[in-house]
Amino acid sequence: MTQLEITILGIVHAQPSHAYSVEKVIEDKGIRERLDIGFSTIYSTLKKMEKSGLLESHYHPQENLPGRRIYTITPKGKKILVDEIKKALSQPQREPSLFESGLMFGSCLSKEEIKEVLVLYDSELGRLIQTKLREMTGPKISNSLERAMLSRPLTLWQAERKWIRELLNFL
């Protein structure tokens, strides 16, 4: 399953939803920070997951408004969601990193250029850390798992910033 499919299954599992409400949850919970998701992608993924039996839908007419297709998770979808969550939470994962490619071939740069770009990287990490700290003090956090999801990038950025500073001192 893709990360988008797991995300949609999780949203629909929490509450039967139409495409726009899935979009709203993605926006409100800051999921776009981790996933590149367009509205048309949400719609097509909902349809695909319905075809594969993970979701089912029914048409809900609305007075003076266009009707909406409401999606609910099927037993098959719930089983797959649970299995995917267990797998995701039990196995450390490495994400591909353009930064690591830059390090691998950093010898193409002078020592001064390397220091210059790493100082910029350190500065950007500082900006990300401050933004995340402000986000975590907002009222949108509803439970400890949501807090953990928000604090994980913060912890990783703080560790990476420490590592970058050690590297700069070594250079």
TAHU-V342974 format. One record per residue. RES is the residue in one letter. PHI is phi in whole degrees, -180 to 180 (* if undefined). PSI is psi in whole degrees, -180 to 180 (* if undefined). OMEGA is omega in degrees with one decimal (NA if undefined). Layout:
RES|PHI|PSI|OMEGA + RES|PHI|PSI|OMEGA
//
This chain:
M|*|146|176.3 + T|-81|163|177.6 + Q|-63|-36|177.3 + L|-63|-45|-179.6 + E|-64|-42|177.6 + I|-63|-42|179.4 + T|-60|-48|-179.3 + I|-65|-43|177.3 + L|-59|-43|179.8 + G|-63|-41|179.4 + I|-65|-46|-178.2 + V|-70|-31|175.8 + H|-63|-41|-179.5 + A|-66|-35|-179.4 + Q|-165|129|174.6 + P|-51|137|-169.1 + S|-143|155|168.7 + H|-102|168|-172.8 + A|-54|-43|-178.4 + Y|-66|-38|179.7 + S|-70|-32|173.2 + V|-63|-46|177.3 + E|-57|-44|-178.3 + K|-64|-42|177.8 + V|-63|-43|179.0 + I|-59|-43|179.3 + E|-69|-50|-175.8 + D|-64|-34|-176.9 + K|-92|5|177.3 + G|70|25|-177.5 + I|-68|-28|179.1 + R|-63|-21|176.8 + E|-63|-29|-177.4 + R|-108|-19|-177.4 + L|-133|137|174.9 + D|-89|103|-174.1 + I|-129|125|172.8 + G|-101|159|-177.9 + F|-60|-42|-178.7 + S|-65|-30|176.8 + T|-67|-40|178.0 + I|-61|-49|-177.8 + Y|-60|-48|-177.9 + S|-68|-34|178.4 + T|-69|-39|175.8 + L|-59|-47|179.7 + K|-62|-45|-179.9 + K|-62|-42|-178.2 + M|-71|-30|175.3 + E|-68|-43|178.4 + K|-60|-35|-178.1 + S|-86|2|174.6 + G|84|12|178.4 + L|-86|-28|178.4 + L|-130|158|169.1 + E|-132|161|-177.5 + S|-140|161|170.9 + H|-141|152|-178.5 + Y|-85|129|-179.3 + H|-116|104|179.1 + P|-70|151|177.5 + Q|-129|142|179.9 + E|-71|129|178.7 + N|63|11|177.2 + L|-138|158|174.7 + P|-63|147|177.6 + G|-69|165|-179.8 + R|-127|149|174.9 + R|-94|117|-178.7 + I|-98|128|-178.8 + Y|-102|139|173.1 + T|-127|155|-179.7 + I|-83|142|177.4 + T|-91|166|174.4 + P|-56|-40|177.2 + K|-62|-43|179.1 + G|-63|-41|179.3 + K|-65|-43|-180.0 + K|-62|-45|179.7 + I|-65|-41|177.5 + L|-59|-49|-179.9 + V|-60|-46|179.1 + D|-61|-43|-179.0 + E|-68|-38|177.5 + I|-65|-45|178.0 + K|-60|-44|179.4 + K|-64|-46|-177.4 + A|-64|-38|-176.3 + L|-86|-8|-176.4 + S|-108|-6|-175.7 + Q|-128|118|174.1 + P|-59|144|-177.8 + Q|-132|144|174.4 + R|-108|134|177.3 + E|-98|143|177.0 + P|-58|142|-174.7 + S|-133|121|173.7 + L|-64|-33|178.1 + F|-58|-44|-179.7 + E|-66|-34|174.4 + S|-63|-41|176.9 + G|-62|-41|177.3 + L|-64|-43|-177.1 + M|-58|-39|-176.6 + F|-111|20|180.0 + G|-62|-17|179.2 + S|-65|-11|175.5 + C|-72|-17|-178.4 + L|-100|157|173.2 + S|-75|164|178.9 + K|-59|-39|179.4 + E|-66|-42|178.4 + E|-64|-41|178.6 + I|-61|-47|179.1 + K|-60|-43|-178.9 + E|-59|-48|-177.6 + V|-73|-32|177.6 + L|-70|-33|174.3 + V|-65|-41|175.9 + L|-62|-42|179.0 + Y|-62|-45|178.0 + D|-60|-42|179.2 + S|-64|-43|179.0 + E|-66|-39|175.1 + L|-60|-42|177.8 + G|-60|-42|178.8 + R|-65|-44|179.2 + L|-62|-41|179.7 + I|-62|-46|-179.4 + Q|-64|-41|178.2 + T|-62|-44|-179.1 + K|-66|-39|177.8 + L|-61|-41|177.4 + R|-65|-42|-179.7 + E|-62|-38|-176.7 + M|-73|-18|178.6 + T|-90|-3|179.2 + G|-74|166|-176.0 + P|-80|0|-173.4 + K|-77|-13|-176.1 + I|-77|120|-173.5 + S|-106|-19|-179.7 + N|-155|172|-174.2 + S|-68|-32|178.0 + L|-70|-36|176.6 + E|-66|-41|176.6 + R|-62|-42|179.1 + A|-63|-41|179.2 + M|-62|-38|179.3 + L|-75|-35|-175.7 + S|-81|-22|-179.2 + R|-58|-52|178.9 + P|-61|-36|178.5 + L|-59|-48|179.9 + T|-62|-43|179.2 + L|-66|-42|179.2 + W|-65|-39|179.0 + Q|-64|-43|177.9 + A|-65|-41|179.5 + E|-66|-38|178.8 + R|-64|-40|176.4 + K|-61|-44|-179.9 + W|-63|-43|179.6 + I|-61|-44|-179.2 + R|-65|-37|175.5 + E|-65|-41|178.3 + L|-63|-43|178.8 + L|-61|-40|177.8 + N|-67|-33|-179.8 + F|-72|-35|-178.1 + L|-74|*|NA
//
